[in-house]
Structure formats: structure tokens, C-alpha cells
Amino acid sequence: MGEFVKLDPDGLKALREINPMMMSYNVEFAEVTGGTFWKAYTPEQVAGTEEFYVEPTTEGIAAMYKDLMQIYAPIDLYNEKLRSLAKELGPVWVRVSGTWATKTYYDFDGKMNGQVPEGYLNVLTKEQWIGVLDFVKEIGAKLIVSVANCPGLHTAEEPWNPSEAEKLFSLSKEYGVPIDAAEFANEPNMMEETGFPKGYTPAHYRRDQDLFFKWLRENYPECLCVGPSTTGGDNIKFGKGDSEDAGVGGIEQLAAETCNCSDLLDGTTEPLDVFSYHYYNGVSERLASVMPNAHWSAEEANSEAYLETALNFAHTYVPLRDKYVPGGEMWVTESGDAGGGGDTWASTYLDVFRTLNELGGFATVTNGVIFHNTLASSDYGFLAREVFDPRPNYFAVLLWNRLMGTTVFDTKEEIREGAHVFAHSRKDGKDGVVYLVINNSFTETTTVELPKNAVRYTLAGENGNMRATVMTLNGRPLVLGEGNALPSLEGAEQAAGEVELAPGTCTFFVM
């Protein structure tokens, strides 16, 4: 028996107002400078017809990087197709960070001539950073970054200094695209393996984060102080199973030394404006042979246990947010289906269930921003690398941003297989409500009783294939047209009464 859902738009109670830019994304620092990032899966692996497997290793994170990554050229942020598709998503936050940001030297005067100074991993040129600023300005976005904190800048015993950060912030301000928010570091709970100086401890981090935020408030007071940008920690182990390697959401489990969120914040004197953390459902197939209990299979990607993980994570972090940033927003500054560049199905329709469910569920818990990782890098990017073709998740969040307003309502519907129901105000500002109904059952039809006429938008995998690389809207394939024009995103008139939602579909109803 399928589920039955009776929508009651007149009986909805408002929960909260949320950030209009809740759906945002990352552009990795390694993309901007060019550098090492996750190897792409083969078309057969994406389709699920070829197994992805790597031999387990005891050599730690360095071995995984060596075998699973490759060097890529810098992204072309002036590409017209990329800019046009990014602009369609509407006003967003763009986060330019990642592990490479911690160990990047800003060669804005060109003196290094492409050579990497000792103690750094790579260099950022002035032209590359202006490319970021031009991109942010062109699409009407806000910019968040993290800064260098590596052996090239200082030792563990020497306090952090702003000599590199000043280059980044001053150039951005002088160019007319100031940095709007900053995290001190990306995933600092991995300590040395995130790029910090040798011997770095949580005490060193607390000292240096205070120095950074104090400097920021004195020199760039309009910039929000965001942190701690951790992944896992504080005994957070939501994932598959209860074992020690249960999925806390990232490759921090391969790091030699980790610490908790509280280790990084207890005793700091500079308050945060926004609380941030990273969240992934588990680890991808790239890391599954090393941490099998942290990986979810494709057959589980529509399960209740898998989909509820994001919501559990948010609930777990709320008390930490309330402790360190009372009344503040909570930002997930990296999110995606799996740590390690995404699963083989991250670029297919199968990941749309997780994406829309995470947005809908997060909004019922708190106000904040979710930064999808990434816009156009690796298998979990909204757009395919280099060619920038939109993937199913791109069109899913495009519809979310166009339809779902900032008032979140309590639907009074228990989340269950076949009926993940969320309700928001209308994005166009007109009276009414927008429902999102996710039928994550792949075998049963869900019946929805509509009390009034609506405009319907039903998403599905092409030809009923959950691992399709093309998604349909009311049966129409969502692919770019001539000149990279967007396909029609028009909904269909739906009369009041009982409506059947096919297995494995996601439907917006605009009333």
C-alpha cells in the first residue's frame, strides 16, 4: 500500500523565516588555482554497470590522495555558459575555500613567477583572484573565504599573522567586491593534515582564530566571522552502523590526529557571528574499501536511514550553535552526498532525493545556508567539470530557488517512506503556499489529496531510471537547448482532488 497525504494549506502554522540564499555552493580553491582534485568516475561506473573499487591501504590519507586524485587546470570563471547557469540560480553565497586554501600563497605581485614558496602547497595569482571577484560580481553573489595558516606563514609556536590575509582582503575591497564572510580555516579539526604548521594543537588554533577575527573586526568590520567549519567531532557519528568507523561524513577518519568542535572553540575570546560545520552522508566509493561502515550503497540512497542522516546531523549541531553563537544562523559550509568527491550516482537523478530532502528538512530545524560542494567540480558538482552541462541536481535546486519562499511551515506530516512533505511560502511573493512531496519509495505510488487547484512540477529520472543522468519535469527531459538555453521550466495545471505520484518522484505543488 502506498502512502496517502492530505494537504491542508489553510491549516499551516509558520515555523520560521529562513535565509533567502539558503541554497548556495562552493568553488574550490583548488579549482581557482588549478591543482589536485578527485578523479572522475567512468560513464559505466556512473550508470552502475561497472564496480568502483580500490585496494585498502594502511598508509593513510596521503595514499588515498595519490591513487584517487588527478591534477586539473584552473576553472574558467569567465566562461559564458558557466556564468549564465550560475546566474540562473539567483542570489547565492559563493564559498571559495577547501583544504588548499589553508596552504595557498597569494602571489599578487608576481614575484614568485609560478614557484611555490617553502611551506606552501600552491600559489594564487592576482589574475586568478580577480577572476573570482568578477564572477561573484557578475552573478550577484556574496563571497566567503578561508585564509592561509600553514608552515610557510608561521610555526606552531609563532602566532598567526595577517600578512597573507591582508593581500586577499585589501585587493578584494579595492576592486569593489569585498569579502562578505570568512572562516579561519577549512576543517581545522584535522589539524596538521589540513595544512597547519607541524606540532599545531587546538590551543594554537584557538589563539590564532582569535587573532584572525580580532584583526578582521578591526580592519574589515562588515565581514562576518564564521566558524569553526569542522567535520564530525564531538562524538558525532551519524551514518551507517554504530561501529567506530560509522560515517561521520568525511575523510577526517583517515587523519592521524583529530579534535572536536569544542576543543577549537572553548575559551576563545572573539565571538562568532555564524556557526558553521561540514556535512556529508558518509564516504564515497573511493573510500569505501577503507571505511566500509561509513559508506552507503546505491541501493540505500532512497532509504529512510540514509535520508534522515542530514536532519539528525542538524539536530545534533543545534546545541553547539546555541552554545557558541546563541541566536545565530547555522551554516553547512560543505555538503554533498559523500565525502571523497561524491558517489558514482552523485551526478544522476538518484541524488536528487537527498538534495531536496536536506534542503526541506534543514529549513524545518533552523535558519541558515547550505553550501553544496561544488558548483562545477568533481562528480557531485551541479555542473559537469569543464563542459558545464547541468546535472539533475542543478535543475532540482533551480526549481527550489524559483518556487520555495522564505517562510517555512509545519506540515504536521510525519516523515515516512513515500511521504517526505515540506511547505514554504511562494517565492514569487503571491499569496499561497508551495508543497514539496518526495515519494522516495521505488515500488509504491503515493496519493495526494489537493484541496484546491495547483501548478504541478514533477521530477523523475528519464525513462524511469533512478541513475539517469537526465531528469524530466512533467515528462519533459531537462537538457540545454540551442545556444545553451535553459529548457522550459513551466509547470502543469493540476485540478483539485486526488493525485497519484509515481514511485521515485519529487513533486512541487504551487497553490
Summary of the structure (lengths in Angstrom):
residues: 511
radius of gyration: 22.2
end to end distance: 27.3
largest distance: 69.7
contacts: 1813
relative contact order: 0.14
helix: 32%
strand: 25%
